[in-house]
Amino acid sequence: MWYNPPMNIAFVAPFGLAPKGTTRWRVLPLARALAARGHSVRVLVPSWDRPQDAGRAWHEGSADVVSIPFPAALGKAAWPILLARLLAEARRGKSDVVHVFKPIGFSGAVAQAMLHLPAGQRPLVWADADDLETAWADARPAWQRKAIARQERWVLSRADGVTVASRALLHHVAEWRSAPPVYLPNTSALRPVDADEVPGRVVWYTRFLDIAPDTAADIWADIVQNTVGAGLIPAPTPSCPTLHVVGVGMGGEERAFAEAVRARGLDGTVVLRGYLEADTLASELSAACVAILPFADTPRNRYKCPARLADLVALGVPVVAHAVGECPSYVVHGETGLLVAPGDDKGFAEAVVALLADAGLRRAMRAAARAHFARHFAPNALAERLERAYASALAPRGNP
């Protein structure tokens, strides 16, 4: 650690550890890394989406984590109580920085409340954006969209500091602020495991939000047809390429995908693995020859930073992805994986087949991907960047 004395930092998470990924993939790895660098770090988790965790406290490395309790039996009537307790916990002690993750919802409300206090009577308030939240609100009623847009902009424009997960967000949020945001892409808590490739296995690690299930099924059908047609494997038999789908949708999209695959006569080539915990997840992903991440070119995908892509690169799995949004930051074309132009689904299938046919290239990509992750996205590297940003912001207050 280069900053002395150590800082007292409070992270406010937006929701629980599952099924959404921000807390597990973004908040906790940064908290662990900052704590390992000698700082005092508390992570406050609102338990509105996981009431079974309410009141639970545990350690993540040297960081302290607490899931804020509230009377869940009251339903939504308990939310003001949860917010009050979350805010009280954030203000407890002598935090130098309170960093809220997502500028909307409970975490956004904590930022708003603290930013209304005089600067000299509160810690520095930072906000993190890992998505353009208004892009995710398009299916909500008009009044909710307006409320989300208003809260998002208010917090990101007034916070003492802002971190963003993608370059698209960096440019977008910079228009609202006098001081530029800090680019802080997603990291991964997964560690490489010793796992042999399973011949012909492809993995799709997804929440079914990036592309329509029918489009994904069409891409898989092309992959199977091209693989069989190229003579790489026999026509549909037990040795046909298999697609392991890791993850679940928020609205049963995995069932829609399975039905789309069945309609194309390929249901025997797809295995739905569902949601997996970290150890099983790392082994499942690492056993794949190739990972696919098809992305539609939408505002959602342009502004977000795919945490699942960070996991795959950390494990060294060769990735084929559409060149949308932050994907080119993680996938170096020809070195750690292959990028395909947005909308070129035929080219996407061809890229997957090319990797399935070249074991030597896959081996080289595995090593290159792990090295690329270590240089640019490892938790300690990002924690050091964040540490320096905090220190620079604290300096005008007279902190060493």
C-alpha positions as CSV (number, residue, x, y, z in Angstrom):
1,M,0.0,0.0,0.0
2,W,1.4,3.4,-0.9
3,Y,-1.3,5.6,0.7
4,N,-0.7,6.3,4.4
5,P,-2.6,6.4,6.7
6,P,-5.0,3.7,5.4
7,M,-8.5,4.9,4.4
8,N,-11.8,4.0,5.9
9,I,-14.1,3.0,3.0
10,A,-17.8,2.0,2.9
11,F,-19.2,0.3,-0.2
12,V,-23.0,0.4,-0.6
13,A,-24.1,-2.5,-2.8
14,P,-27.3,-2.3,-4.9
15,F,-28.7,-5.8,-4.1
16,G,-27.7,-9.2,-2.9
17,L,-25.2,-11.7,-4.2
18,A,-27.6,-13.6,-6.6
19,P,-29.0,-13.8,-9.1
20,K,-27.8,-10.4,-10.3
21,G,-24.1,-10.0,-10.5
22,T,-23.0,-6.5,-9.6
23,T,-22.4,-7.2,-5.9
24,R,-20.7,-10.5,-6.5
25,W,-18.6,-9.6,-9.5
26,R,-17.9,-5.9,-9.0
27,V,-18.3,-4.8,-5.4
28,L,-16.8,-7.7,-3.5
29,P,-13.6,-8.2,-5.6
30,L,-12.8,-4.5,-5.3
31,A,-13.5,-4.6,-1.5
32,R,-11.2,-7.6,-1.0
33,A,-8.4,-6.0,-3.0
34,L,-8.6,-2.7,-1.2
35,A,-8.7,-4.4,2.2
36,A,-5.7,-6.5,1.2
37,R,-3.9,-3.2,0.5
38,G,-4.4,-2.2,4.1
39,H,-7.6,-0.2,4.0
40,S,-10.6,-0.6,6.3
41,V,-13.5,-1.7,4.0
42,R,-17.1,-2.3,4.9
43,V,-19.6,-3.6,2.4
44,L,-23.3,-2.8,3.1
45,V,-25.8,-5.1,1.2
46,P,-29.5,-4.2,1.2
47,S,-31.4,-7.4,1.5
48,W,-34.6,-6.4,-0.3
49,D,-34.1,-9.1,-3.0
50,R,-32.6,-11.8,-0.6
51,P,-34.5,-11.4,2.7
52,Q,-33.1,-14.8,3.7
53,D,-29.7,-13.1,4.1
54,A,-31.0,-10.2,6.2
55,G,-28.8,-9.6,9.2
56,R,-26.0,-11.9,8.0
57,A,-22.4,-10.7,8.5
58,W,-19.3,-12.3,7.1
59,H,-15.8,-11.5,5.9
60,E,-14.6,-11.3,2.3
61,G,-10.8,-11.6,2.8
62,S,-10.1,-8.7,5.2
63,A,-13.3,-6.8,4.2
64,D,-16.4,-6.8,6.4
65,V,-19.7,-7.5,4.8
66,V,-23.1,-7.1,6.4
67,S,-26.6,-7.7,4.9
68,I,-28.8,-5.0,6.4
69,P,-31.8,-6.5,8.3
70,F,-35.3,-5.3,7.8
71,P,-38.8,-6.6,8.5
72,A,-39.4,-8.5,5.3
73,A,-42.8,-9.6,6.4
74,L,-44.1,-6.1,5.8
75,G,-43.3,-6.4,2.1
76,K,-42.7,-3.1,0.3
77,A,-43.8,-1.2,3.3
78,A,-40.5,-2.3,4.9
79,W,-38.4,-0.6,2.2
80,P,-38.3,2.8,4.0
81,I,-37.1,1.0,7.1
82,L,-34.4,-0.8,5.1
83,L,-33.3,2.5,3.5
84,A,-33.1,4.2,6.9
85,R,-31.0,1.4,8.3
86,L,-28.7,1.3,5.2
87,L,-28.2,5.1,5.5
88,A,-27.5,4.9,9.2
89,E,-24.9,2.2,8.7
90,A,-23.3,4.1,5.9
91,R,-22.9,7.1,8.2
92,R,-21.6,5.1,11.1
93,G,-18.0,5.5,12.0
94,K,-15.6,7.9,10.4
95,S,-15.6,6.8,6.8
96,D,-13.4,8.8,4.4
97,V,-15.3,7.6,1.4
98,V,-18.8,6.2,0.9
99,H,-19.0,4.6,-2.5
100,V,-22.4,3.6,-3.8
101,F,-22.7,1.0,-6.6
102,K,-25.4,1.9,-9.1
103,P,-26.8,5.5,-8.9
104,I,-30.5,4.3,-8.6
105,G,-32.6,2.4,-6.1
106,F,-31.4,2.0,-2.5
107,S,-27.8,2.7,-3.2
108,G,-28.7,5.8,-5.2
109,A,-31.0,7.0,-2.4
110,V,-28.1,6.7,0.1
111,A,-26.0,8.9,-2.2
112,Q,-28.7,11.5,-2.5
113,A,-29.3,11.7,1.2
114,M,-25.6,12.1,2.0
115,L,-25.0,14.6,-0.8
116,H,-27.6,16.9,0.7
117,L,-25.4,17.3,3.8
118,P,-22.8,20.1,3.8
119,A,-19.5,18.8,2.4
120,G,-17.6,19.4,5.7
121,Q,-20.1,17.2,7.6
122,R,-19.9,14.1,5.5
123,P,-17.4,11.7,3.9
124,L,-16.7,11.9,0.2
125,V,-19.6,10.4,-1.7
126,W,-18.6,8.4,-4.8
127,A,-21.0,6.7,-7.3
128,D,-20.4,3.8,-9.6
129,A,-22.2,3.2,-12.9
130,D,-21.8,-0.2,-14.6
131,D,-24.8,0.2,-16.9
132,L,-26.8,3.1,-18.4
133,E,-29.8,2.5,-16.2
134,T,-32.2,4.3,-18.4
135,A,-31.4,1.9,-21.2
136,W,-32.7,-0.9,-19.0
137,A,-35.9,0.9,-18.0
138,D,-37.5,0.8,-21.5
139,A,-40.1,-1.8,-20.5
140,R,-41.2,0.1,-17.4
141,P,-44.1,2.5,-17.1
142,A,-43.3,6.1,-18.2
143,W,-43.3,7.5,-14.6
144,Q,-40.7,4.9,-13.5
145,R,-38.5,5.6,-16.5
146,K,-38.6,9.3,-15.7
147,A,-37.8,8.6,-12.0
148,I,-34.9,6.4,-12.9
149,A,-33.5,8.9,-15.4
150,R,-33.8,11.7,-12.9
151,Q,-32.1,9.8,-10.0
152,E,-29.3,8.5,-12.3
153,R,-28.4,11.9,-13.6
154,W,-28.7,13.6,-10.3
155,V,-26.4,11.3,-8.5
156,L,-23.8,11.0,-11.3
157,S,-23.7,14.7,-11.8
158,R,-23.3,15.7,-8.1
159,A,-21.2,12.9,-6.6
160,D,-17.8,13.9,-5.4
161,G,-16.4,11.2,-7.7
162,V,-17.7,8.7,-10.2
163,T,-16.4,5.4,-11.5
164,V,-17.7,3.8,-14.7
165,A,-17.3,0.3,-16.1
166,S,-17.2,1.1,-19.8
167,R,-15.7,3.7,-22.2
168,A,-19.1,4.5,-23.6
169,L,-20.3,5.4,-20.1
170,L,-17.1,7.4,-19.5
171,H,-17.9,9.7,-22.4
172,H,-21.6,9.8,-21.6
173,V,-21.3,10.6,-17.9
174,A,-18.4,13.1,-18.6
175,E,-21.0,15.4,-20.2
176,W,-22.8,15.7,-16.9
177,R,-19.7,16.5,-14.8
178,S,-17.0,19.1,-14.5
179,A,-14.5,16.4,-13.4
180,P,-14.1,13.3,-15.6
181,P,-15.2,9.9,-14.3
182,V,-12.6,7.2,-13.5
183,Y,-12.6,4.2,-15.9
184,L,-12.9,1.1,-13.8
185,P,-13.9,-2.0,-15.9
186,N,-15.1,-5.2,-14.4
187,T,-12.8,-7.7,-12.8
188,S,-13.4,-11.3,-11.9
189,A,-13.1,-13.3,-8.7
190,L,-12.7,-16.6,-10.6
191,R,-9.3,-18.3,-10.6
192,P,-8.0,-20.5,-13.4
193,V,-8.4,-24.2,-12.8
194,D,-6.8,-27.3,-14.3
195,A,-9.4,-28.6,-16.6
196,D,-8.9,-30.4,-19.9
197,E,-10.9,-29.3,-22.9
198,V,-13.9,-31.5,-23.7
199,P,-13.7,-32.0,-27.5
200,G,-16.4,-30.1,-29.3
201,R,-17.8,-28.3,-26.2
202,V,-18.9,-24.7,-26.6
203,V,-20.1,-22.7,-23.6
204,W,-22.6,-19.8,-23.6
205,Y,-22.3,-18.0,-20.3
206,T,-25.4,-15.7,-20.2
207,R,-28.4,-14.1,-18.5
208,F,-30.2,-14.2,-21.9
209,L,-30.3,-10.3,-22.0
210,D,-27.8,-9.7,-24.7
211,I,-29.5,-11.3,-27.7
212,A,-32.9,-12.8,-28.6
213,P,-33.2,-16.5,-27.9
214,D,-34.3,-17.2,-31.5
215,T,-31.2,-15.4,-32.9
216,A,-28.9,-17.3,-30.5
217,A,-30.6,-20.6,-31.7
218,D,-30.0,-19.6,-35.3
219,I,-26.3,-19.0,-34.6
220,W,-26.0,-22.4,-32.9
221,A,-27.7,-24.1,-35.8
222,D,-25.1,-22.5,-38.1
223,I,-22.3,-23.6,-35.9
224,V,-23.5,-27.2,-35.9
225,Q,-24.1,-27.2,-39.6
226,N,-20.7,-25.7,-40.5
227,T,-18.9,-28.0,-38.1
228,V,-20.5,-31.1,-39.6
229,G,-20.1,-29.7,-43.1
230,A,-16.4,-29.1,-42.6
231,G,-15.9,-32.7,-41.6
232,L,-14.6,-31.8,-38.2
233,I,-17.0,-34.2,-36.5
234,P,-19.5,-36.7,-37.8
235,A,-23.1,-35.7,-38.6
236,P,-25.3,-35.5,-35.5
237,T,-24.2,-38.3,-33.1
238,P,-23.0,-38.3,-29.5
239,S,-19.8,-36.6,-30.8
240,C,-21.7,-33.7,-32.3
241,P,-20.6,-30.3,-30.9
242,T,-22.4,-29.5,-27.7
243,L,-23.5,-26.2,-26.3
244,H,-23.4,-25.8,-22.5
245,V,-25.6,-22.9,-21.5
246,V,-24.5,-21.5,-18.1
247,G,-26.9,-19.1,-16.5
248,V,-30.6,-18.4,-16.1
249,G,-32.8,-15.6,-17.5
250,M,-34.9,-13.3,-15.4
251,G,-38.1,-14.3,-17.2
252,G,-37.7,-17.9,-18.3
253,E,-35.7,-17.0,-21.4
254,E,-33.7,-20.2,-21.0
255,R,-36.9,-22.1,-21.7
256,A,-37.6,-20.0,-24.8
257,F,-34.1,-20.8,-26.0
258,A,-34.5,-24.5,-25.4
259,E,-37.7,-24.5,-27.4
260,A,-36.1,-22.6,-30.2
261,V,-33.3,-25.2,-30.3
262,R,-35.8,-28.0,-30.2
263,A,-37.7,-26.5,-33.2
264,R,-34.5,-26.6,-35.2
265,G,-34.0,-30.3,-34.4
266,L,-30.9,-29.7,-32.2
267,D,-32.2,-30.2,-28.7
268,G,-29.8,-33.1,-28.2
269,T,-26.8,-30.8,-28.8
270,V,-27.7,-28.3,-25.9
271,V,-27.3,-28.8,-22.2
272,L,-28.8,-26.2,-19.8
273,R,-26.5,-26.0,-16.8
274,G,-28.4,-23.2,-15.0
275,Y,-26.9,-21.0,-12.3
276,L,-23.6,-22.4,-10.9
277,E,-21.6,-21.4,-7.8
278,A,-18.0,-20.2,-8.2
279,D,-16.0,-23.5,-8.0
280,T,-18.4,-25.4,-10.2
281,L,-18.6,-22.4,-12.6
282,A,-14.9,-22.1,-13.1
283,S,-14.6,-25.8,-13.9
284,E,-17.5,-25.8,-16.3
285,L,-16.3,-22.7,-18.2
286,S,-12.7,-23.9,-18.4
287,A,-13.7,-27.3,-19.9
288,A,-15.0,-25.5,-23.0
289,C,-13.0,-25.3,-26.2
290,V,-14.7,-22.0,-27.1
291,A,-17.0,-19.6,-25.3
292,I,-19.6,-17.6,-27.3
293,L,-20.9,-14.2,-26.4
294,P,-23.3,-13.0,-29.1
295,F,-24.4,-9.4,-28.6
296,A,-27.1,-7.4,-30.4
297,D,-26.0,-3.8,-31.1
298,T,-28.3,-2.1,-28.6
299,P,-27.9,0.8,-26.2
300,R,-27.9,-1.6,-23.3
301,N,-25.0,-3.6,-24.7
302,R,-23.0,-0.6,-25.9
303,Y,-22.9,1.0,-22.4
304,K,-22.5,-2.0,-20.2
305,C,-19.3,-3.9,-19.3
306,P,-20.1,-7.7,-19.5
307,A,-19.0,-9.2,-16.2
308,R,-19.3,-12.7,-17.7
309,L,-16.7,-11.7,-20.3
310,A,-14.3,-10.8,-17.5
311,D,-14.8,-14.2,-16.0
312,L,-14.0,-16.0,-19.2
313,V,-10.9,-13.9,-19.9
314,A,-9.7,-14.5,-16.4
315,L,-10.0,-18.2,-16.9
316,G,-8.3,-18.1,-20.3
317,V,-11.2,-19.4,-22.3
318,P,-11.0,-18.4,-26.0
319,V,-14.0,-16.2,-26.7
320,V,-15.9,-15.4,-29.9
321,A,-18.0,-12.2,-29.4
322,H,-19.7,-9.5,-31.5
323,A,-17.6,-6.3,-31.4
324,V,-20.2,-4.4,-29.4
325,G,-19.6,-2.0,-26.5
326,E,-16.8,-3.0,-24.1
327,C,-16.1,-6.4,-25.8
328,P,-13.0,-5.2,-27.7
329,S,-11.4,-4.2,-24.4
330,Y,-11.4,-7.8,-23.2
331,V,-11.2,-9.7,-26.5
332,V,-8.0,-8.9,-28.4
333,H,-8.9,-10.1,-31.9
334,G,-6.7,-13.0,-33.0
335,E,-4.8,-13.1,-29.7
336,T,-7.3,-13.9,-26.9
337,G,-10.3,-14.6,-29.0
338,L,-12.2,-13.5,-32.2
339,L,-14.4,-10.5,-32.7
340,V,-17.1,-10.4,-35.3
341,A,-18.9,-7.3,-36.6
342,P,-22.3,-6.6,-35.0
343,G,-25.1,-8.4,-36.8
344,D,-22.8,-10.8,-38.7
345,D,-24.2,-14.0,-37.3
346,K,-23.0,-16.1,-40.2
347,G,-19.4,-14.8,-39.6
348,F,-19.9,-15.5,-35.9
349,A,-20.6,-19.1,-36.6
350,E,-17.7,-19.4,-39.0
351,A,-15.4,-17.9,-36.3
352,V,-16.5,-20.5,-33.8
353,V,-15.9,-23.3,-36.2
354,A,-12.4,-22.0,-37.0
355,L,-11.5,-22.1,-33.4
356,L,-12.9,-25.5,-32.9
357,A,-10.7,-26.7,-35.7
358,D,-7.4,-25.2,-34.4
359,A,-6.3,-26.6,-31.0
360,G,-2.9,-24.9,-31.3
361,L,-4.5,-21.5,-31.6
362,R,-6.8,-22.2,-28.7
363,R,-3.8,-23.0,-26.5
364,A,-2.1,-19.8,-27.4
365,M,-5.3,-17.8,-26.8
366,R,-5.7,-19.3,-23.3
367,A,-2.3,-18.1,-22.2
368,A,-2.7,-14.7,-23.9
369,A,-6.1,-14.2,-22.3
370,R,-4.9,-14.8,-18.8
371,A,-2.0,-12.5,-19.3
372,H,-4.3,-9.8,-20.7
373,F,-6.6,-10.1,-17.7
374,A,-3.7,-9.9,-15.3
375,R,-2.3,-6.7,-16.9
376,H,-5.6,-4.8,-17.3
377,F,-8.4,-6.3,-15.2
378,A,-7.0,-8.0,-12.1
379,P,-8.6,-6.9,-8.8
380,N,-5.4,-5.5,-7.4
381,A,-4.7,-3.4,-10.5
382,L,-8.2,-1.9,-10.4
383,A,-8.0,-1.4,-6.6
384,E,-4.8,0.5,-7.0
385,R,-6.4,2.8,-9.6
386,L,-9.4,3.4,-7.3
387,E,-7.1,4.0,-4.3
388,R,-5.2,6.7,-6.2
389,A,-8.5,8.3,-7.2
390,Y,-9.7,8.4,-3.6
391,A,-6.5,9.8,-2.4
392,S,-6.5,12.6,-5.0
393,A,-10.1,13.5,-4.0
394,L,-9.3,13.5,-0.3
395,A,-6.2,15.7,-0.7
396,P,-8.1,19.0,-0.8
397,R,-9.7,18.1,2.5
398,G,-6.3,18.0,4.2
399,N,-5.9,14.2,4.3
400,P,-2.3,13.0,3.9
